């Protein structure tokens, strides 16, 4: 099943995905929507991060190149953050929402082989590494998605009675 991400914000997309898969499976379901928000570009690419290139069939490399092109006329540093809205949908129709953010800045040269998307040009605050240079375990702990899931854990533990 494919759920169209046509919401007006992260929350609408995450809720739409979580509810669709929850209804289909009858199980507690997590749905998320995420994006990169760059201060100099007033939050762009944001909700459209996965489609942030005018090039048809654009790759992650194309989107990174386009982002850097858009930033070329702005002075560095280029503060940015990855954002995630996570929705936990329950079969009874209830849902819970959690937010995770990971702050840093965009750098003009790609570094690292891990990750995907904008990871090679996102330098994480407090570290001298891009997301693409971090070991997977560390990235999962500090990433926007990791932080949203950590925020959801107490609720999930209560729902599943793991407390």
C-alpha positions in Angstrom: 0.0 0.0 0.0 1.3 3.5 -0.9 -0.1 6.5 1.0 0.1 9.8 -0.9 1.8 12.5 1.1 -0.4 15.4 0.1 -0.9 17.1 3.5 -0.3 20.7 4.2 2.2 19.9 6.9 4.3 17.1 8.5 1.5 16.3 10.9 -1.1 15.7 8.3 1.2 13.4 6.3 2.3 11.5 9.3 -1.3 11.1 10.6 -2.5 10.0 7.1 0.2 7.3 6.9 -0.3 6.1 10.5 -4.0 5.8 10.2 -4.0 4.1 6.8 -1.5 1.4 7.8 -3.2 1.0 11.2 -6.6 0.5 9.6 -5.1 -1.9 7.1 -3.3 -4.0 9.7 -5.4 -3.5 12.8 -2.2 -3.0 14.7 -0.6 0.0 16.6 1.2 1.8 13.9 3.9 4.5 13.7 3.8 7.0 10.8 6.2 9.9 10.3 7.0 12.7 8.0 10.3 14.4 8.0 12.2 17.2 6.2 15.2 19.5 6.2 14.6 23.1 7.1 17.2 25.7 6.3 17.0 29.1 8.0 18.4 31.1 5.1 15.7 29.6 2.8 12.9 30.4 5.3 12.4 26.7 6.1 12.8 25.2 2.6 13.0 22.5 1.5 10.9 21.5 4.5 7.8 19.5 3.7 9.1 19.1 0.1 12.6 17.8 1.0 12.2 14.6 -1.0 11.1 16.6 -4.1 13.3 19.6 -3.8 14.7 19.8 -7.3 13.2 20.9 -10.5 14.9 18.1 -12.3 12.6 15.2 -13.2 13.6 12.0 -11.5 16.0 13.8 -9.3 18.4 11.8 -7.1 19.6 12.6 -3.6 22.7 14.0 -5.2 20.6 16.3 -7.5 18.7 17.6 -4.5 21.9 18.3 -2.5 23.3 20.1 -5.5 20.2 22.2 -6.0 20.1 23.1 -2.3 23.7 24.3 -2.4 22.9 26.2 -5.5 20.0 27.9 -3.7 22.3 28.8 -0.8 25.2 30.1 -2.9 24.1 33.8 -2.5 23.7 33.6 1.3 26.6 34.1 3.8 27.7 31.1 5.8 27.1 29.5 8.2 23.8 28.0 6.9 21.9 26.9 10.1 19.4 24.1 9.5 17.6 21.3 11.2 16.0 18.0 10.4 12.5 17.8 11.7 10.3 14.7 12.3 6.6 14.5 13.2 5.7 11.0 14.4 2.2 9.8 14.9 1.3 6.7 16.9 -2.1 5.5 15.6 -4.2 3.0 17.6 -6.8 0.6 16.3 -9.5 2.4 18.4 -9.0 5.6 16.4 -6.9 7.5 19.0 -3.5 8.8 18.1 -0.5 10.5 19.8 1.9 12.9 18.2 5.6 13.4 18.9 8.3 15.8 17.5 12.0 15.3 17.0 14.5 17.8 15.7 18.3 17.6 15.1 20.1 20.9 14.7 23.2 21.7 12.7 24.2 23.5 9.5 24.6 22.9 5.8 28.2 22.7 4.6 29.2 23.3 0.9 31.1 20.0 0.5 29.9 16.4 0.9 31.4 14.3 3.6 30.7 10.7 4.6 29.3 7.5 3.1 26.5 6.7 5.6 22.9 7.8 5.4 21.0 9.3 2.5 19.4 12.5 1.3 21.0 15.6 2.8 23.1 13.7 5.3 26.5 14.3 3.6 26.1 18.1 3.8 24.5 18.3 7.2 27.1 19.0 9.9 25.6 18.1 13.3 25.7 20.6 16.1 28.3 19.7 18.7 30.1 17.3 16.5 32.7 17.7 13.8 30.9 15.2 11.6 28.1 15.2 9.1 25.2 12.8 9.5 26.8 10.7 6.8 30.0 10.3 8.8 28.3 9.1 12.0 28.1 5.5 12.9 24.5 4.2 12.5 23.9 3.6 16.2 24.9 7.2 17.0 22.9 8.7 14.1 19.8 6.7 15.2 20.2 8.1 18.7 20.6 11.8 17.8 18.6 12.0 14.6 15.2 13.8 14.3 13.5 10.4 13.9 15.4 8.9 16.8 14.4 11.7 19.0 10.7 11.5 18.0 10.7 7.8 18.7 12.4 8.3 22.1 9.7 10.8 23.0 7.1 8.2 22.0 8.6 5.4 24.1 6.8 6.1 27.4 3.4 6.2 25.7 4.2 3.0 23.7 5.3 1.3 26.9 2.0 2.2 28.6 -0.1 1.1 25.6 1.8 -2.2 25.4 1.9 -2.4 29.2 5.7 -2.8 29.3 6.1 -0.3 32.2 
